[in-house]
Amino acid sequence: MNKWNTLYAGILLLALSTSCGETEVEEPEITLQAVMVENLHAPGDLMDRSTGVITEVRPFRYFSLEDNRVVDSEQGDWDIGFKGTTIIVNSGSSGPGTAQASVVTGTFDEITSVPSAADFKRDGEDGMAIPTGSGNGWYNYNPSSHIISPIPGRIVLVRTNKGNYAKVEILSYYQDNPPLAEVDPRTTPSPYYTFRFLLQPNGSLDF
Amino acid sequence: MCRINLNKNSFTRWLLGCFLFPFLTLASDPICIRDQAGNPIPHAYVKIGPDKVVPVDSTGSFELPDNLEADQLIEVFAMGFDARQIRVREISELSSLRLTEKIGQMGEVVVAATRTDRSVEDLPMPVTVISREQIQETGGMRLSEVLREQTGLQVVSDHGAGLQMQGLSSEYILILLDGEPLIGRTAGTFDLDRISVTNIERIEVLRGPSSAIYGSEAMAGVINIITKTNGERFAASLESRYRSFSTMDLSAETSFNQNDWSVQAYLNRFRTDGFDLNPDVPGNTQAPFQATTGQVKLGKKSGRWEFRLYSRMYREDSDNVLQLIENGAGRLADMSSERRDVNLNPTVIYRPNEHWQLTLRSMTSLFETHSLTEMQEDGFVVDAQDFQQRYHRTEFQLDRQLGNNHLLTLGMGQLLETVDATRYEDLNRFDAGYLFLQHQWDPTDRWNIVTGVRGDLHSQYGERISPKISGMYKFSEKFSWQASLGAGFKAPDFRQLLLNFNNASAGYYVFGANLVQEGIERLQSQGLVQQVLLDPSQFGALQAESSLAINTGFRWKLSNDLLFQGNFFQNNISNLIETAPFARLTSGQNAFSYFNVSRVRTRGIELDWTWRLTKNLQVSAGYMYLDANDLDVLEQIDSGELFRRDADNRTRRVGRSDYGGLFNRSRHSGNLKISYQEPLSGINLALRAIHRGAFGFGDVNGNLILDDPAEYARALTSWNLSLSKAFRNGLLLETGGFNLLNQLNRYDPTNPGRTLFVGAKVPFHQLVKTK
């Protein structure tokens, strides 16, 4: 059902060779590569359209950034979860873990380290780490076209259960990541999350 | 010449009374004063030397006394015409004297700006008049078709055909009918298609919040629709137009005038099949609709008293089909809607003498809409909405003329408004009172100043003081410069205060500012609230949106036949009301309310050239440059917080040069009009090119602002042509078309493409007379 497509599995280690004539051995340099996750289907609750009463509560789709895979159970080792337009982190009111998140502004590439100003939070009664609602967190809702679009320049920084930092950029809410101009919210299947992330496994603040 | 006076007609009489020399002995044959078309001008007057006035009778004729020198200079004046000077020697050879109309409607009387009669050229405010002839020439049936051809005005589709002026949308434009406000707006838009044009005498357009007379809604300007008043003893006519899309407009008018009584009746029937820009999708772009307009105007003059009773009714029914998509399958639903509008407007005027005028007037209106959407298959009611608004206003106005260069106007009024609707709880009532004071002053022949202040007291948003000042300096008879500064405001409307809306299918709630506390308590008790984002008990009352505006420009009459006008404007609006979430619900959706959040600035230049090349040929051109920005967006751009995704899905910062300003505004717009009367056949030709520059239609790259080339609808020029021929007996035949090149734009749902029409006007009273 879900199409999985990992462009670069995890981390690529690039061992550096020594050049001739030099005897010193340089520190091995690790180049981190972003991972693309496509079409993570995370349908929202079913609702009776005439009364607004929720008729079927659906589970979140849990995802582990550390392992780059979907986790089946809430009790598992996941970092972030998706349902409809809501993205949760595994902590506080959302899960048993210790994951935290902060939404910052900038491009994916220019955020090369976790800014000191980033305000990492758990999910709680007094607020979600990734705020919900149009314009607050990761998406805009266009009231005239009814399209949900990721806000360009919003990057979600996540501190995983393991305590490593990752940066996440949501790219699309619609199946197969179509250009927004081609989305018809009545017919284009959603929610199908496409996002990319980059995890720094050594616990440092730099990506 | 005195420019300020309470009443232009009584002014002429007053002049006569003061200066007419009884000993003048009349001689010579009568001379008739006529316009260029040969029609007599009954309201002219003739001056001999500095202070003698000769009367002109109701047929436009006058006789000169016989004791005049042959070299004596005579001056002939008439409202709306260029004055003419002629020597006695020359005049004695003539049997008729022709006057030329002032170019560019400069001589037209405007009421809307000051609530007193003043001609366009004497007003220190940006005012234009659309005359009966111009309305006729457009060949239009509804008001939207006439206004969209004017420089600086755009018609934009948003819950109806809404007007846009100085970059501000319909909700900031006050629409008056014979000086009294029209009500009935949907999401702020006053649908111009509700107004038929065949009984309109002229339309006054006042730009900016420059007049002290008006309060809320007149932030971008005022449109005053003046309906026809016929002075003839008896008149009756039938007018009909038929055009593409099975659109038909039929009007009947009749009027009587006797013993100072006047009665006018008007009935209009309009129907159209509508049109469809997206045939693949069920339902029309414009729904088929039928509308009926009726108007009765009663008047009685009795010495110093004048009584008027105007009434109008409107009814419109429309039907359409809608496709609802559920789980990927389309199902059809029928939509039907009905709109009704009734107004009653009595006026009493008392003129004890030339220096005083007292006016008491009121307007009572009812506006109702009903709409119903039902599934075709099973008749399941998807949506049913009712809306009823009642409005009553009583106003007293006192005018006092002081000398011949001061005119003071004091006004006070009270208004009461109620609304009852499906989406609002209970019957809601607003009460308001206001006071305005205006001083028109001509300190010297060159200066012309209007100052004023209006105070509003409202049950919902408290008090408001709006001062205004306008001044004009005449450098010469040919060139004048004017500037006008004013504060305007717009009160929060019913929707923003009282809406109680729950979108069941999407799971969100919207509460008007007055209901937000109650709303959150209810949601909390139902256990639906996950988190309160903003505490409603901390909200202040919703403030009125307010603006500061400047309009400054010139009128340059290069010759009697060439006029160049320009106006620069800037409107700074703060406290703009928008929706924002205040609570997050357990469903993951939000509850919204209205807040004073945004700041907007619109500025631009309007330029108009009018050139009468010959008696039969006139060319005019208009242009507007518009720059309309959300100031908060500009701030975000400057601090580097706004991003965009390009076609390759790369994210980059939005720069100032990327930002296109507010949606639905054209940076460039303009028109070119050629009006020609073919002398042999007498056929009138009016060719107009109406240009609307590229405008942003909506966001496509996800950041909700206009910053991507794909977010613009392309520029479009509509070529419109009307041909008409008026016969001696008054019969008028016409034909023509709109948008002859069939330019279409899927982002402009008010434009059906090429439309052709034929029409005829039959004046029965004139046909009877000729027999």
Interface residues (C-beta under 8 A of the other chain):
Chain A: G44 D45 M47 R49 S50 T51 G52 I54 K83 G84 T85 T86 T105 T107 F108 E125 D126 G127 M128 T132 G133 S134 G135 N136 N140 N142 S144 S145 I147 S149 P150 I151 P152 G153 R154 E169 L171 N177 P179 L180 A181 R186 T187
Chain B: I325 E326 G328 N502 N503 A504 S505 G507 Q530 Q531 L533 P581 R584 S587 G588 N590 E641 L642 F643 R644 R645 A647 N649 T651 R652 R653 G698 D699 V700 N701 G702 N703 L704 A710
